[in-house]
Amino acid sequence: ANGKVWMVDAALGGIGVYDIETAVLTLRADLLEDGGDGIIAIDNYLVTSTFSGKLWYYDLDQYPSGSFDVGITNITGTGDIGYNPSTGVICAPQVTFEGGGVVDFIQFSPPTVAPTTAAPTAAPVTTTTNIISVTVEGGPAFEYLDTFTGLADAGALSESCEHDPANNKWRLFNWFTSTPYTLPGSYPLTDLASGDFATLSGAAAGIAGLNAQQFVAGSPNLIYIATASPIPVGADGVSRIVRYNVDDDSFDVLIELPGVDGDGDVGNGLCYDADNEVLYVTSVGVDFFVTGAPVANANYVYKVENIGSPDTATATAIDLTTLVDADGNAVTDRTLYPNGCTVANGKVWMVDAALGGIGVYDIETAVLTLRADLLEDGGDGIIAIDNYLVTSTFSGKLWYYDLDQYPSGSFDVGITNITGTGDIGYNPSTGVICAPQVTFEGGGVVDFIQFSPPTVAPTTAAPTAAPVTTTTNIISVTVEGGPAFEYLDTFTGLADAGALSESCEHDPANNKWRLFNWF
């Protein structure tokens, strides 16, 4: 547009501007604060999609001044966007590694009055829709409470969340820093006071990639942390389990994990078997940074024993080549890409990040079963609450599973179109789930959801009442003199057909939307 090639930076945010005539490439980090995927030109505007669930717009008449403004936020579709100029509709597909298969459609309307550089005479108008809670008779309820943006406002990221009951704090971690952030454990049921949102100084002795956590009560009280080896750039390529002493804010390394050096060797999930005092740590085995593809032998599950001291801790690999299905037959057509894990009912439950499904490791028999039928979506975090498993998936959902059903049944959706799909945490004293946005969707945003157990006992019979849905929170922001973005619909047909989404292009010759994906 305007004699220039405009490129959105996916990792660090900003816009690359290549002048076609002069061959000069300018990096304008100040134009866009968010990492993004798609960018298109509509009339005299640039519109870009970012991994934080937003569409942004920029008036080209401002260049080189100004910056991108948010047009709509909390959408699911953050991939390569397309545009139909005959209808003014933007097609915004979900990126493959957030689950894929979901496509948002947004109406773009140019300004009804000419834009101005003067301050608008009216405040921005926001319209809120579309976080959907699904409550079924006999099932638990999920109620959206709040979205905390303090991390993003401070220029920080989010990835995982753990409740520290010893100090009643939420501990927030991310891949790129060595310091956890904290919020009061009562948040968001109580208001924040000055100083309530805080971080430590010099924590973790420079070890970054604080990716998955597990609180273990004791003397001292510890949060065990699985670290991600290739983060930041220039790290030594070793994944570790780190101990964070929440009583005195000190860190030490429990064990270095065997594994594959490279971008796939990442400690993604961590969980604790209290009966046997054993940790389990997982790696998805996908190169999140460059190719998005699996890395050979980098998906793993380690059983870590003798965790009382770095001198005694040992890590033993669980064989992922001997997977069996629900009938005990060998699984030969796929492997397990384990992300989050939790321990309940004598089993380690692992959510597959890449292909969906649940890995179920029987602690007593040491048999690892792949239950692809339990969960249709690729996910990140999984926790046990009472007799339920709750998992977060990249399609913007929390799902739940009643353990009394096992080995029957499957996960049901509790809430959808949330932003927080990372490693979730839970405060049992308030019943609140902390759901942080994953780093590669933008990071820095944390959703809080109230979990309520069923008020009546669940039953295997058909419910007598239809599911109740409650809708909130896709936010359109319209400023006087600026364009308008109106949420129209979300198409789930790809996901329903077991297909994925990544990019969208309008074909005016045939008046069709063309939907593509990596796989």
Secondary structure, DSSP 8 states (H G I E B T S, - for coil): -TTEEEEE-SSS--EEEEETTT--EEEETTT-SS-EEEEEEETTEEEEEETTTEEEEEEGGGTTS---EEEEES-S--SB-EEETTTTEEEEE--GGGT---EEEEEEE--SS---SS--SS--EEEEEEEEEEE-TTS-EEEEEEEE-HHHHTT----EEEEETTTTEEEEE-TT-S--EEEETTTTTS---TT-SEE-SSGGGG---EEEEEEE-SSS-EEEEEEBTT-STT--S--EEEEEETTTTEEEEEEE----SSTT-B--EEEEETTTTEEEEEE--B-TTTT-SB-TT--EEEEEE-TT-TTT-EEEE--GGG-B-TTS-B--S----EEEEEEETTEEEEEESSS--EEEEETTT--EEEETTT--S-EEEEEEETTEEEEEETTTEEEEEEGGGTTS---EEEEES-S--SB-EEETTTTEEEEE--GGGT---EEEEEEE--SS---SS--SS--EEEEEEEEEEE-TTS-EEEEEEEE-HHHHTT----EEEEETTTTEEEEE---
